[in-house]
Amino acid sequence: MSTVDISPGLVLQRFTPPLRLADFKLIAFDMDSTLINIECIDEIADAVGKKAEVAAITEATMRGEIKDFKESLRRRVALLEGVPVSALQQVYDERLKLNPGAIELVAACRAAGLKVLLVSGGFTFFANRVKARLGIDFARSNLLDEAAGQLTGRVVEQNWGDICDGAEKRRTLLEVASLMGISPADTIAVGDGANDLPMMGEAGLSVAFHAKPKVREQAMVAINEGGLDRLLEVLTV
């Protein structure tokens, strides 16, 4: 595979610019560590002193060392039992930040006529707020169960299924593309972890953002330094 470093921290593989952003119709983003700066589940776990334990599972999952994302998520969510629901708002207010370039890239995509999809193995509490904040069109993520003001340690089944894993991310990308009447080749997928690879493999353009080695190797574009808006260096607006 030919690899080209077109500028510091920006690597192209199996992709030769220029292409226009407007040549695409849909862009799908992972959320945690892609659109935002944190892994939300790790920060929630900090409320009960279990951040290190949960973060170790998260890291191994994102590197692809733990293959079953659903089982990994269930293990981690179980450790959140008893966390007050108020801790979610505290994480959002005090720790969650949009990653550099997120506002600029989403705005450029919308201006070029693309629809924007957020598809996350994280949680609706955060995904819905990020969706509203960035003006994103569609979002799919996992719903934490709660009772009496506390998390129960379980994930709620939704009308599309139980857990948004890599297979569900792929299915969601294809479903939204089908509803729009477009080909997967007309889509861009941006992610950082192993569970993003199924949707990235379907997209016309796959983008790794500060990603795990396995993801960087398989992506057409790897942004290893700087913000998300560096994608605009290879896609003309």
TORSEBA-466606 format. One record per residue (C-alpha): residue number from 1; residue in one letter; z, y, x. Coordinates in nm, 2 decimals. Last residue first. Layout:
// residues N
NUM  a  Z  Y  X .
...
// end
This chain:
// residues 237
237  v  -0.02  2.30  -1.47 .
236  t  -0.14  2.10  -1.16 .
235  l  0.04  1.77  -1.11 .
234  v  0.12  1.71  -0.74 .
233  e  0.35  2.00  -0.67 .
232  l  0.46  2.00  -1.03 .
231  l  0.65  1.69  -0.96 .
230  r  0.87  1.91  -0.74 .
229  d  1.01  2.03  -1.07 .
228  l  1.26  1.74  -1.06 .
227  g  1.45  1.91  -0.78 .
226  g  1.47  1.88  -0.41 .
225  e  1.45  1.58  -0.18 .
224  n  1.35  1.22  -0.24 .
223  i  1.09  1.28  -0.51 .
222  a  0.89  0.95  -0.51 .
221  v  0.55  0.94  -0.67 .
220  m  0.37  0.62  -0.76 .
219  a  0.69  0.43  -0.80 .
218  q  0.75  0.07  -0.67 .
217  e  0.91  0.14  -0.33 .
216  r  1.12  0.43  -0.47 .
215  v  1.26  0.20  -0.74 .
214  k  1.37  -0.07  -0.50 .
213  p  1.52  0.19  -0.26 .
212  k  1.74  0.34  -0.54 .
211  a  1.61  0.68  -0.66 .
210  h  1.64  1.05  -0.58 .
209  f  1.38  1.08  -0.85 .
208  a  1.12  0.80  -0.88 .
207  v  0.81  0.89  -1.07 .
206  s  0.57  0.65  -1.24 .
205  l  0.23  0.78  -1.37 .
204  g  0.02  0.59  -1.63 .
203  a  0.33  0.44  -1.76 .
202  e  0.39  0.07  -1.82 .
201  g  0.56  -0.01  -1.48 .
200  m  0.78  0.29  -1.52 .
199  m  0.90  0.15  -1.85 .
198  p  1.01  -0.18  -1.69 .
197  l  1.13  -0.01  -1.37 .
196  d  1.39  0.22  -1.53 .
195  n  1.66  -0.06  -1.54 .
194  a  1.63  -0.07  -1.16 .
193  g  1.75  0.29  -1.12 .
192  d  1.61  0.64  -1.06 .
191  g  1.38  0.73  -1.34 .
190  v  1.08  0.93  -1.45 .
189  a  0.80  0.78  -1.67 .
188  i  0.47  0.96  -1.73 .
187  t  0.24  0.87  -2.02 .
186  d  -0.13  0.88  -2.10 .
185  a  -0.19  0.54  -1.94 .
184  p  0.05  0.40  -2.20 .
183  s  -0.24  0.48  -2.45 .
182  i  -0.20  0.74  -2.72 .
181  g  -0.18  0.73  -3.10 .
180  m  0.15  0.92  -3.11 .
179  l  0.32  0.63  -3.29 .
178  s  0.18  0.40  -3.03 .
177  a  0.31  0.62  -2.74 .
176  v  0.65  0.63  -2.91 .
175  e  0.66  0.25  -2.94 .
174  l  0.53  0.19  -2.59 .
173  l  0.80  0.42  -2.44 .
172  t  1.06  0.26  -2.66 .
171  r  0.96  -0.09  -2.57 .
170  r  0.99  -0.01  -2.20 .
169  k  1.33  0.15  -2.24 .
168  e  1.43  -0.15  -2.46 .
167  a  1.34  -0.39  -2.18 .
166  g  1.53  -0.19  -1.92 .
165  d  1.84  -0.17  -2.13 .
164  c  1.92  0.02  -2.45 .
163  i  2.19  -0.20  -2.60 .
162  d  2.23  -0.34  -2.96 .
161  g  1.90  -0.31  -3.14 .
160  w  1.66  -0.07  -3.31 .
159  n  1.88  0.00  -3.62 .
158  q  2.19  0.05  -3.40 .
157  e  2.45  -0.20  -3.28 .
156  v  2.77  -0.02  -3.17 .
155  v  2.89  -0.07  -2.82 .
154  r  3.25  -0.19  -2.76 .
153  g  3.55  -0.09  -2.56 .
152  t  3.73  0.05  -2.86 .
151  l  3.71  0.42  -2.76 .
150  q  3.99  0.62  -2.91 .
149  g  4.04  0.88  -3.18 .
148  a  4.16  0.63  -3.44 .
147  a  3.86  0.41  -3.39 .
146  e  3.55  0.44  -3.16 .
145  d  3.24  0.25  -3.08 .
144  l  3.01  0.39  -2.82 .
143  l  2.65  0.44  -2.91 .
142  n  2.37  0.36  -2.66 .
141  s  2.06  0.57  -2.60 .
140  r  1.73  0.68  -2.76 .
139  a  1.60  1.03  -2.76 .
138  f  1.29  1.21  -2.89 .
137  d  1.15  1.56  -2.88 .
136  i  1.35  1.72  -2.60 .
135  g  1.44  2.09  -2.64 .
134  l  1.64  2.09  -2.31 .
133  r  1.98  2.17  -2.45 .
132  a  1.92  1.98  -2.77 .
131  k  1.82  1.66  -2.59 .
130  v  2.11  1.70  -2.34 .
129  r  2.35  1.72  -2.63 .
128  n  2.20  1.42  -2.80 .
127  a  2.20  1.22  -2.47 .
126  f  2.57  1.30  -2.40 .
125  f  2.73  1.17  -2.71 .
124  t  2.44  0.92  -2.75 .
123  f  2.55  0.72  -2.44 .
122  g  2.39  0.59  -2.13 .
121  g  2.13  0.33  -2.09 .
120  s  1.89  0.61  -2.16 .
119  v  1.56  0.71  -2.30 .
118  l  1.48  1.08  -2.32 .
117  l  1.13  1.14  -2.45 .
116  v  0.93  1.46  -2.42 .
115  k  0.60  1.53  -2.60 .
114  l  0.33  1.69  -2.38 .
113  g  0.14  2.00  -2.48 .
112  a  0.11  2.17  -2.14 .
111  a  0.39  2.42  -2.24 .
110  r  0.61  2.12  -2.33 .
109  c  0.56  1.97  -1.99 .
108  a  0.62  2.30  -1.81 .
107  a  0.94  2.35  -2.00 .
106  v  1.06  2.00  -1.92 .
105  l  0.98  2.05  -1.55 .
104  e  1.16  2.39  -1.53 .
103  i  1.47  2.29  -1.72 .
102  a  1.50  1.97  -1.51 .
101  g  1.43  2.15  -1.18 .
100  p  1.78  2.10  -1.04 .
99  n  1.98  1.83  -1.22 .
98  l  2.15  1.94  -1.55 .
97  k  2.52  1.95  -1.51 .
96  l  2.79  1.72  -1.65 .
95  r  3.13  1.75  -1.49 .
94  e  3.35  1.99  -1.68 .
93  d  3.21  2.04  -2.03 .
92  y  3.04  1.70  -2.08 .
91  v  3.33  1.51  -1.91 .
90  q  3.58  1.70  -2.12 .
89  q  3.38  1.63  -2.44 .
88  l  3.38  1.26  -2.36 .
87  a  3.76  1.27  -2.28 .
86  s  3.82  1.38  -2.64 .
85  v  3.73  1.03  -2.76 .
84  p  4.05  0.91  -2.60 .
83  v  4.00  0.62  -2.36 .
82  g  4.18  0.32  -2.51 .
81  e  3.91  0.07  -2.42 .
80  l  3.69  0.21  -2.14 .
79  l  3.71  -0.12  -1.94 .
78  a  3.51  -0.29  -2.21 .
77  v  3.24  -0.04  -2.16 .
76  r  3.19  -0.15  -1.80 .
75  r  3.17  -0.52  -1.89 .
74  r  2.94  -0.46  -2.18 .
73  l  2.71  -0.24  -1.96 .
72  s  2.68  -0.51  -1.70 .
71  e  2.61  -0.78  -1.97 .
70  k  2.34  -0.56  -2.11 .
69  f  2.20  -0.48  -1.77 .
68  d  2.15  -0.84  -1.67 .
67  k  2.01  -0.83  -1.31 .
66  i  2.31  -0.72  -1.11 .
65  e  2.18  -0.65  -0.77 .
64  g  1.91  -0.42  -0.91 .
63  r  2.02  -0.12  -0.72 .
62  m  2.11  0.04  -1.05 .
61  t  2.32  -0.26  -1.15 .
60  a  2.51  -0.26  -0.81 .
59  e  2.58  0.11  -0.85 .
58  t  2.71  0.08  -1.21 .
57  i  2.93  -0.22  -1.12 .
56  a  3.09  -0.02  -0.83 .
55  a  3.12  0.29  -1.05 .
54  v  3.32  0.09  -1.31 .
53  e  3.58  -0.03  -1.06 .
52  a  3.60  0.31  -0.88 .
51  k  3.63  0.50  -1.20 .
50  k  3.91  0.29  -1.35 .
49  g  4.19  0.55  -1.36 .
48  v  4.19  0.58  -1.74 .
47  a  4.01  0.92  -1.76 .
46  d  3.81  0.82  -1.45 .
45  a  3.63  0.57  -1.67 .
44  i  3.46  0.85  -1.86 .
43  e  3.32  0.98  -1.53 .
42  d  3.18  0.64  -1.44 .
41  i  3.03  0.60  -1.78 .
40  c  2.86  0.94  -1.75 .
39  e  2.67  0.86  -1.43 .
38  i  2.63  1.21  -1.31 .
37  n  2.39  1.49  -1.21 .
36  i  2.17  1.50  -1.52 .
35  l  1.80  1.46  -1.59 .
34  t  1.78  1.17  -1.34 .
33  s  2.13  1.07  -1.23 .
32  d  2.21  0.97  -1.59 .
31  m  1.92  1.06  -1.82 .
30  d  1.60  0.85  -1.78 .
29  f  1.30  1.06  -1.87 .
28  a  0.98  0.98  -2.06 .
27  i  0.68  1.21  -2.05 .
26  l  0.41  1.20  -2.32 .
25  k  0.06  1.34  -2.35 .
24  f  -0.09  1.33  -2.00 .
23  d  -0.40  1.50  -1.87 .
22  a  -0.22  1.82  -1.95 .
21  l  -0.01  1.78  -1.63 .
20  r  -0.34  1.80  -1.45 .
19  l  -0.42  1.55  -1.17 .
18  p  -0.48  1.65  -0.81 .
17  p  -0.37  1.43  -0.66 .
16  t  -0.41  1.07  -0.53 .
15  f  -0.17  0.80  -0.64 .
14  r  -0.11  0.45  -0.52 .
13  q  0.19  0.58  -0.33 .
12  l  0.29  0.95  -0.29 .
11  v  0.60  1.07  -0.12 .
10  l  0.78  1.41  -0.16 .
9  g  1.09  1.46  0.06 .
8  p  0.93  1.69  0.31 .
7  s  0.56  1.75  0.21 .
6  i  0.26  1.53  0.13 .
5  d  0.42  1.21  0.27 .
4  v  0.14  0.96  0.20 .
3  t  0.19  0.59  0.15 .
2  s  -0.09  0.34  0.14 .
1  m  0.00  0.00  0.00 .
// end
